[in-house]
Amino acid sequence: MPCSQLKSLVQPALLFGMVALLGIPNPLAREGVVAAALPSAVIATMLAARYKTYEAEAGSTLLLTSVLMLFVVPVSMLVAR
């Protein structure tokens, strides 16, 4: 599984489990789980382009995590409710 899929799918699930295990109250718990489901930062793509290294990988990671966000964020909002 590529890192972008791990970040978009596994990270929110792990955070949800940790929130439940530690008993962190809402709204902080909800906000943390939804924030974990957000796509990768744009700055990584900008730095890759600036320094001419890993440009394709950074761009495809940003694109994939942005597309996955369309599905993962609504699901994480429902689960964290």
N, C-alpha and C positions, 0 to 999 in steps of 0.2 A: 504494500500500500504506500503510495507516494506521501511525502511529508505534508503536502497541502490537504490531502484527504484526512490524514491523521489530525492535523490542526483543526479542521472544520468539523469533524465528526467525533473524534475521541476526546479532545480537550473539553468540550462542553459536558460530555457524559461523565468524565472523571471529576470535573468541578461539581456537577450536580451530586454525585456520590459523596464527595468530601463535604459539601454543604449539609447534606442530610446527616452524615455521620457526626459532624461537629455541632449540629443543631443551630446553625446560623439562622437568625430570624429574617423574615421578609421585611422590608423590600430589598435589603442588602443582598440576600441570597438570589433573588430574581435578577437583580442588576448584574451580579457577577456571572451568572450562567449565560445571560444574553450577551454580555460583553465578550465572553470566551468564544461565542459563536460568530463574532464579527470577522470579516476577511483580514488577510495580512495587510500590513501597513504599506502605503504607497512609497514611503521613503526608501524602502529596500530596492524597488525598481528604479527610482531616481538615482540612487547611488551606483547601482549596477551600470546604468547608462553613462553616468559621469565618468566612471573609472574603466569603462569598456570591459567589464568582466561579468560573466554569468547573466548577460542581458536577457537571453531567451528563457532561461530558467526562472528568473525573477518575474518577468512578464507573464509567463504561463501560470506561475503560482498565484499571482494577483488575479488573473482572469478566472482560474479555477475556483479559488476561494470566494470570489465575488459571485460566481454562478451558484456555488453550493450554499451561499448565504441566503439565497432566495427560498431555500427549503429548510435549512437548519435553524435560522433565526425564528420563524414562526413556530416550529416544533419545540424549540427550547423555551419559547415564551409560554406555550401551553403546558409543558412539563413542569416548569418552574413556578407555575401559578399556585 
